[in-house]
Amino acid sequence: MLTVSLHKIVIKAPIGLYPEEWTRDNTFETDVDVWLPDAQPWPFADYSLIHKAVTEVFARPAQLLETLVQGIHTDVKTLFPDAHKIRVAVRKMHPPLSGEVGYSQVCYEG
């Protein structure tokens, strides 16, 4: 099985649960892994399509990391319908919480 990955895709977007987050950009990191079946010829996944899918999902209105993860997973599955598994992780860097927090993360694998 071949795995194609694109990690640490950095996007700045006004996404968040609280109204003050909608007026300023938050920084997000996204990881996407796509597991492809063995095939002849060797399987191929254009990771520029993965990057485009991620940026398009972040351009849509959203408040929750779960919404972003679901949208990215759905769009990548559409691009690669034969994939055995797709893993998507979205991290919000330095979420606005009391104290110092590196990131919050939501991950889906399926």
Rosetta blueprint (number, residue, H / E / L):
1 M L
2 L E
3 T E
4 V E
5 S E
6 L E
7 H E
8 K E
9 I E
10 V E
11 I E
12 K E
13 A E
14 P L
15 I L
16 G L
17 L L
18 Y L
19 P H
20 E H
21 E H
22 W H
23 T L
24 R L
25 D L
26 N E
27 T E
28 F E
29 E E
30 T E
31 D E
32 V E
33 D E
34 V E
35 W E
36 L E
37 P L
38 D L
39 A L
40 Q L
41 P L
42 W L
43 P L
44 F L
45 A L
46 D L
47 Y H
48 S H
49 L H
50 I H
51 H H
52 K H
53 A H
54 V H
55 T H
56 E H
57 V H
58 F H
59 A L
60 R L
61 P L
62 A L
63 Q L
64 L L
65 L H
66 E H
67 T H
68 L H
69 V H
70 Q H
71 G H
72 I H
73 H H
74 T H
75 D H
76 V H
77 K H
78 T H
79 L H
80 F L
81 P L
82 D L
83 A L
84 H L
85 K E
86 I E
87 R E
88 V E
89 A E
90 V E
91 R E
92 K E
93 M E
94 H L
95 P L
96 P L
97 L L
98 S L
99 G L
100 E L
101 V L
102 G L
103 Y E
104 S E
105 Q E
106 V E
107 C E
108 Y E
109 E E
110 G L
